[in-house]
Amino acid sequence: PAMAAMTAARAAEDARERNETKGNKNNKKKNTCAFFLKKKNRQCNFEAKPGSAFCYHHDPETQRARVPCPCCSTSVFDIKKHLPFCPKAVQVKKRESEPYFVRDVNLGSQESGTFDTSTSQRKAEVLGMDRDTLLGLVERIHKAVNHLRVGLVYDECEVLRPKECLFWLGDQGKREFHRTARKYDLKHIIQQASIIGHLNKFGLHCKNVPVDEKDGKEGKEGRGLSCVELGAGKGHLGVMVAESKNINHLVLVDRGCFNLKADKVLRAKESTTRVQRIVCDLKDFRIENLKELEERRVLVVGKHLCGGATDLALNLSMNDKTKGALDMYGLCIATCCHHRCTWQAYVGKKQLQALGFTPQEFQLISWMTGWANCGHDVAAASTSGEPQSEEMEVKVSGMFPMFSRDERIDAGLACKRLIDLGRLSWLKEKGLDVDYKKYAPLDITGENLVLLAK
C-alpha cells in the first residue's frame, strides 16, 4: 500500500507538471507574432516583441531599419556585423585582393562616361530628329564606312573547316566526334571551327614558339603559348583553340560562374593543358599582373563579347602591349550587341571624332545598329513567328517612314561596321596588322564578323 500511494502521488505530480507546461505553451501562443505569411497561408509562429504585436523579423519599425547587403540578397540590421560573415562578401574581398584586380582600369575616363545615355533616351533622340537630319546622319555613316574599310574585304562569308577541327565536326550519326560536342549545339561548333580557320589564314598558326619554359629547348607546336579567352562563359571556344592548337596553358576569364563548363574535359583526361579560371570583370582585369603569363606569348580570343566588353578586351590587351609587360602573339574577337556600346569604354573615340562624329551622335549610331535586325526595339508579345514579325515591321516602318525596310537594314549594318572599323583603326595606330572577316552565314548567327590583329 505504501508503494502504491507513492506511485499515485508521483503520477499526480507528473500530470500537474504536464498541465503547467501545456498552459505555458498556450500562453506563449497568445503572444505570437500577428504577421500573416501569405505563401505559407498561416500566421507567424515566432514570439512577439514585448509591447508589440509583431516579432523582430516582422515589426514595421525594425523593417525600416534593415539595410540590404551589397553582396547578397539578405537584408540585415547591422551591415558592419554582417559583412565579415557573408559568404559572398568574403568571396568578393578575396577576388579584389588578387594582383590582377584593379578597379575600372580598362573602363576609360569618367568624363567621357557623362555622354552615355540609356537605350530609351537614345530611342527618344532618334525619334525626335527631323527627316533631313536623320537622312544626313545615315549618309555620313555610309561615307565613313567606305573611308575606313579601305584594304578590308568582309562582304563575302567564309566558313572555314580547318583540319585540326574535323574531329569536332565529325559525323554525328556515327558519333565520331569530340565528346564535348555531343551535347553541344552544332551551330556553335561551326562558328568556333571557322574562327580557328581564320586564325590560321591570318597567320596565327600558334607554331614556331622558340623556347619551352621547362627545359629551355625548342618546343612542340603551341608550346610556350598561353590562350586567354575573355568573356569565356562556359569556355567552349578557349577549349577548342587549346586542344586544336596543342596549347599547354588556357586562361578563362569571366565575371560570372557557370555550370557545365567545357574545360572539365581537359581536367578529366590526362591533358598537358593547364586550365586556369579567373572570376573578374573585364573592366577590372589587368592582364599583365597575372604571374602565370610571365615570359609567355599570349593569344587573346573572345566570341560574342557583348557591346562595350569588346572595347574592354581591346583596351586591356593593348595597354599591356604598349608597356611591354606582355608578349602579345595575337588577338581574335567576334563582336556582338553593338547597341550596348558606351562612349566611355569605346576605344575608337579619336577615330570617329576625326570623321566628324560627336559623342552624342555615337549614342544614336549605337542605337541604330538594331536596325540590322529590324524591330529590335519592339517587345515580342508572342512567339507565333511570322505574324508577329509583320506586326513589328509595320510598327517600325511607322516610326521611320523615310526608310524602306532594306534601307533600314543597310543603315543598321553600316552603324555596326562603323563601330568595328573604328576599333580596327585604333589597333592600326597601335602598330598592329588587322583584318575583319565574316566567319559564319546569317542563318547561323547575325553577329558574324570577327576582329583579327597581330
C-alpha positions in Angstrom: 0.0 0.0 0.0 2.8 2.4 0.8 4.4 1.8 -2.6 1.1 2.3 -4.4 0.5 5.5 -2.6 3.9 6.8 -3.6 3.4 5.8 -7.2 0.0 7.6 -7.3 1.5 10.7 -5.8 4.3 10.8 -8.3 1.8 10.3 -11.2 -0.3 13.2 -9.9 2.8 15.4 -9.7 3.8 14.5 -13.2 0.3 15.2 -14.5 0.4 18.6 -12.8 3.7 19.5 -14.4 2.4 18.5 -17.8 -0.6 20.7 -17.4 1.5 23.6 -16.3 3.8 23.1 -19.3 0.8 22.9 -21.6 -0.6 26.0 -20.1 2.7 27.8 -20.6 2.7 26.8 -24.2 -0.9 28.0 -24.7 0.1 31.3 -23.1 3.0 31.6 -25.4 0.7 31.1 -28.4 -1.3 34.1 -27.3 1.9 36.2 -27.6 2.9 35.0 -31.1 3.5 37.4 -34.0 0.4 38.8 -35.7 2.1 38.8 -39.1 0.3 36.6 -41.7 2.5 34.6 -44.1 0.7 34.6 -47.4 3.0 32.0 -49.1 2.5 29.5 -46.2 -1.1 30.5 -45.6 -0.6 30.8 -41.8 0.3 33.1 -39.0 4.0 33.6 -38.0 4.9 31.3 -35.1 7.7 33.5 -33.6 7.2 35.1 -30.3 6.1 38.7 -30.4 8.4 41.5 -29.1 7.5 42.9 -25.6 5.0 45.6 -26.1 4.5 44.8 -29.8 2.1 42.6 -31.8 5.0 41.5 -34.1 8.2 39.6 -33.8 11.6 41.2 -34.5 11.5 39.9 -38.1 8.1 41.4 -39.0 8.0 44.5 -36.8 7.4 47.5 -39.2 9.9 49.6 -37.1 12.7 47.2 -37.5 11.9 46.6 -41.1 12.6 50.2 -41.9 15.9 49.9 -40.1 17.1 47.0 -42.3 19.8 47.5 -44.9 20.3 45.3 -48.0 23.7 43.6 -48.2 25.6 44.8 -51.4 26.9 41.3 -52.0 23.9 39.1 -51.4 20.1 39.4 -51.3 19.9 39.4 -47.5 18.6 42.4 -45.6 20.2 42.9 -42.2 20.0 45.3 -39.3 23.8 45.9 -39.0 25.7 45.7 -42.2 29.1 46.0 -40.5 28.4 42.9 -38.4 27.0 41.0 -41.4 29.8 41.6 -44.0 32.6 39.7 -42.2 30.4 36.6 -42.1 28.6 37.0 -45.5 29.9 34.2 -47.8 29.6 36.2 -51.0 31.3 39.2 -49.4 34.2 37.0 -48.3 34.5 35.8 -51.9 34.4 39.3 -53.4 37.0 40.5 -50.9 39.3 37.6 -51.9 38.9 38.3 -55.6 39.6 42.0 -55.1 42.8 41.2 -53.2 44.2 39.5 -56.3 47.1 41.3 -58.0 45.3 41.3 -61.4 42.3 43.2 -59.9 42.5 47.0 -60.4 39.1 48.7 -60.3 38.0 50.3 -63.6 41.5 50.1 -65.0 40.1 49.4 -68.6 36.9 51.5 -68.5 38.0 54.9 -69.7 37.7 58.3 -68.1 34.6 59.2 -66.1 34.4 62.5 -68.0 33.7 60.6 -71.3 31.1 58.5 -69.5 28.9 61.5 -68.9 27.9 61.4 -72.6 26.4 57.9 -72.2 22.6 57.6 -72.2 20.1 54.8 -71.7 18.5 52.9 -74.5 15.2 54.6 -74.1 16.9 58.0 -74.2 18.7 57.1 -77.4 15.5 55.9 -79.0 13.7 59.1 -78.0 16.5 61.2 -79.5 16.4 59.3 -82.8 12.6 59.6 -83.0 12.9 63.3 -82.2 15.2 64.0 -85.2 13.7 65.6 -88.3 13.8 63.8 -91.6 16.6 65.7 -93.2 18.9 65.5 -90.1 18.4 61.7 -89.8 19.0 61.1 -93.5 22.1 63.3 -93.3 23.4 61.3 -90.4 22.9 58.0 -92.2 24.6 59.3 -95.3 27.6 60.4 -93.3 27.8 56.9 -91.7 27.9 55.3 -95.1 30.7 57.6 -96.2 32.7 57.0 -93.1 32.4 53.2 -93.5 33.7 53.4 -97.1 36.6 55.6 -95.9 37.6 53.2 -93.1 37.2 49.9 -94.9 39.9 50.5 -97.5 42.0 47.3 -97.7 39.5 45.2 -95.9 37.3 42.6 -97.6 34.4 41.3 -95.5 31.4 41.2 -97.7 31.7 37.6 -98.6 31.2 34.9 -95.9 34.0 32.4 -95.5 33.0 29.4 -93.4 36.3 27.5 -92.8 36.8 23.9 -91.7 40.5 23.5 -90.6 41.9 20.0 -90.4 42.6 20.3 -86.7 38.8 20.8 -86.0 37.4 18.0 -88.1 37.3 15.8 -85.0 34.8 18.3 -83.5 32.8 18.5 -86.7 32.6 14.7 -87.3 29.7 12.6 -88.4 27.0 13.0 -85.8 25.2 9.9 -87.0 28.2 7.7 -86.2 29.0 9.7 -83.0 32.6 10.0 -84.4 33.3 13.5 -83.0 34.5 15.1 -79.9 32.7 14.1 -76.7 32.2 17.7 -75.6 30.3 18.3 -78.9 27.8 15.5 -78.3 25.5 17.6 -76.1 26.5 20.9 -77.7 24.7 22.8 -80.5 26.4 22.2 -83.8 26.0 25.8 -84.9 28.4 26.9 -82.1 31.0 24.3 -83.2 30.7 25.5 -86.8 31.4 29.1 -85.6 34.3 28.2 -83.4 35.9 26.0 -86.1 35.6 28.8 -88.6 37.1 31.3 -86.2 40.1 28.9 -85.7 40.3 28.6 -89.5 40.5 32.4 -89.8 43.2 32.5 -87.2 45.2 30.2 -89.4 44.5 32.2 -92.6 45.6 35.4 -90.8 48.9 33.8 -89.9 48.2 33.0 -86.2 49.1 29.3 -86.5 50.4 29.0 -82.9 53.6 27.5 -84.3 57.4 28.1 -84.1 57.3 29.3 -80.4 61.1 29.2 -79.8 61.6 28.2 -76.2 60.0 25.6 -73.9 59.8 27.1 -70.4 60.6 23.7 -68.8 63.8 22.6 -70.4 64.8 25.7 -72.5 64.7 23.7 -75.7 62.6 24.4 -78.8 59.2 23.0 -78.0 56.4 21.4 -80.0 53.6 23.3 -81.7 51.9 25.7 -79.3 54.5 25.1 -76.5 55.2 28.2 -74.5 52.0 29.9 -75.7 49.0 30.8 -73.5 45.5 31.2 -74.7 43.3 33.7 -72.8 39.6 33.7 -73.5 37.9 36.8 -72.3 34.2 36.7 -71.5 34.6 33.0 -71.6 31.3 31.8 -70.2 31.5 28.0 -70.3 34.8 28.2 -72.2 34.0 26.2 -75.3 36.0 28.5 -77.7 39.0 28.5 -75.5 39.0 24.7 -75.0 38.6 24.2 -78.7 41.5 26.5 -79.5 43.7 25.0 -76.9 43.1 21.4 -78.0 43.3 22.0 -81.7 46.5 24.0 -81.4 48.1 21.9 -78.6 48.4 24.9 -76.3 49.5 23.9 -72.9 48.1 26.9 -70.8 44.5 28.1 -71.0 43.1 31.0 -69.0 39.3 31.6 -68.9 38.2 35.0 -67.7 34.6 35.9 -66.9 32.8 37.9 -64.3 30.3 35.1 -63.5 30.5 31.4 -62.6 28.9 28.7 -64.8 27.8 25.1 -64.7 28.5 22.5 -67.4 31.9 24.1 -68.2 33.8 22.8 -71.2 37.1 22.9 -69.5 36.1 19.9 -67.4 37.1 17.8 -70.5 40.7 19.0 -70.2 40.7 18.5 -66.4 39.1 15.0 -66.6 41.6 13.4 -69.0 45.4 13.3 -68.9 45.9 16.5 -70.8 49.1 18.6 -70.9 47.0 21.8 -71.0 46.8 23.6 -67.6 43.5 25.3 -67.2 43.1 28.4 -65.0 39.7 30.1 -64.3 39.5 33.7 -63.2 36.3 35.4 -62.0 36.8 39.1 -62.7 35.0 41.8 -64.7 37.0 42.8 -67.7 36.9 46.4 -66.7 38.9 45.5 -63.6 41.3 43.0 -65.1 44.9 44.0 -65.5 46.3 41.1 -67.5 50.0 41.8 -67.2 49.7 41.3 -63.4 48.8 37.7 -64.0 52.0 35.9 -62.9 51.3 32.8 -64.9 51.7 34.8 -68.2 55.2 36.0 -67.4 57.7 35.1 -70.2 54.9 33.5 -72.3 53.3 34.6 -75.6 49.6 35.3 -75.3 46.8 34.7 -77.7 43.6 36.6 -76.7 40.3 35.2 -78.0 36.7 36.0 -77.4 33.4 35.1 -79.0 30.4 37.4 -78.9 31.7 39.9 -76.3 28.7 41.9 -75.7 28.8 45.7 -76.5 31.4 47.5 -74.6 33.0 44.3 -73.4 34.8 44.1 -76.8 36.3 47.6 -76.0 37.4 46.5 -72.6 39.1 43.4 -74.1 40.9 45.5 -76.7 41.9 48.1 -74.1 43.3 45.6 -71.6 45.2 43.7 -74.3 46.8 46.8 -75.8 47.6 48.5 -72.5 49.9 45.6 -71.9 51.4 45.8 -75.4 52.5 49.4 -75.0 54.0 48.8 -71.6 56.0 45.8 -72.9 54.9 43.7 -69.9 53.1 41.1 -72.1 54.2 39.3 -75.3 51.0 39.6 -77.3 51.0 37.0 -80.0 47.6 37.8 -81.5 44.0 38.9 -81.0 40.8 37.4 -82.2 37.4 38.8 -81.0 33.9 38.2 -82.5 31.9 41.3 -81.8 28.3 41.4 -80.6 25.4 43.6 -79.3 26.7 47.0 -80.7 23.6 48.7 -79.3 25.1 48.2 -75.8 28.3 50.1 -76.6 29.3 53.1 -74.4 31.3 56.1 -75.3 33.3 55.8 -72.0 34.6 52.3 -72.9 34.8 52.7 -76.7 38.5 52.7 -77.9 37.9 54.4 -81.2 36.8 57.8 -79.9 39.6 59.7 -81.6 39.0 57.9 -85.0 35.2 58.7 -85.0 35.8 62.3 -83.9 38.3 62.8 -86.7 35.5 61.8 -89.1 33.2 64.5 -87.6 31.1 62.3 -85.3 30.3 63.7 -81.8 29.9 61.7 -78.6 26.1 62.4 -78.7 25.9 61.1 -82.3 27.7 57.9 -81.1 24.8 57.2 -78.8 22.4 57.4 -81.8 24.7 55.3 -84.0 24.9 52.7 -81.3 21.1 52.5 -81.0 20.6 52.4 -84.8 22.7 49.2 -85.1 19.5 47.4 -84.1 18.0 48.3 -87.5 20.2 45.5 -88.8 17.7 43.2 -87.2 14.7 45.4 -87.9 12.3 45.5 -84.9 14.8 45.2 -82.0 13.1 47.9 -80.0 9.6 46.3 -80.1 9.0 43.7 -77.4 7.6 40.4 -78.7 4.1 39.8 -77.5 4.1 36.2 -78.6 6.3 33.6 -80.2 3.9 32.9 -83.1 6.6 33.7 -85.8 5.7 35.4 -89.0 2.5 37.3 -87.9 4.4 38.8 -85.0 7.3 39.8 -87.4 4.9 41.6 -89.7 3.4 43.4 -86.7 6.8 44.6 -85.7 7.7 45.7 -89.2 4.5 47.8 -89.5 5.3 49.5 -86.2 8.9 50.3 -87.0 8.0 51.4 -90.5 5.6 53.9 -89.0 8.4 55.3 -86.8 10.7 55.8 -89.7 8.7 56.3 -92.9 11.6 57.9 -94.8 13.3 54.5 -95.0 12.3 51.2 -96.6 13.0 48.0 -94.8 16.1 47.3 -96.9 17.4 50.8 -96.3 16.9 50.5 -92.6 18.8 47.1 -92.6 21.7 48.7 -94.7 21.8 51.7 -92.3 21.9 49.3 -89.2 24.7 47.2 -90.8 26.6 50.4 -91.6 26.4 51.5 -88.0 27.8 48.2 -86.8 30.6 48.3 -89.3 31.5 51.9 -88.4 31.9 50.9 -84.7 34.0 47.9 -85.5 36.1 49.7 -88.1 36.8 52.5 -85.6 38.2 49.7 -83.3 40.4 48.3 -86.1 41.6 51.8 -86.9 42.6 52.2 -83.3 44.5 48.9 -83.4 46.3 50.0 -86.6 47.6 53.1 -84.8 49.0 50.8 -82.1 51.2 49.3 -84.8 49.3 46.0 -85.4 48.3 44.3 -88.6 44.5 43.9 -88.7 41.7 42.1 -90.6 37.9 41.9 -90.5 36.2 38.7 -91.7 32.7 37.3 -91.9 33.1 33.8 -90.5 29.5 32.5 -90.5 26.3 32.8 -92.5 23.3 34.8 -91.2 21.3 31.6 -90.7 23.7 30.5 -88.0 24.3 33.9 -86.4 23.6 37.5 -87.2 26.7 38.6 -85.3 29.1 37.0 -87.7 32.2 39.2 -88.0 35.5 38.8 -86.2 38.3 41.3 -85.5 41.8 39.9 -86.0 45.1 41.6 -85.0 48.7 40.6 -84.7 
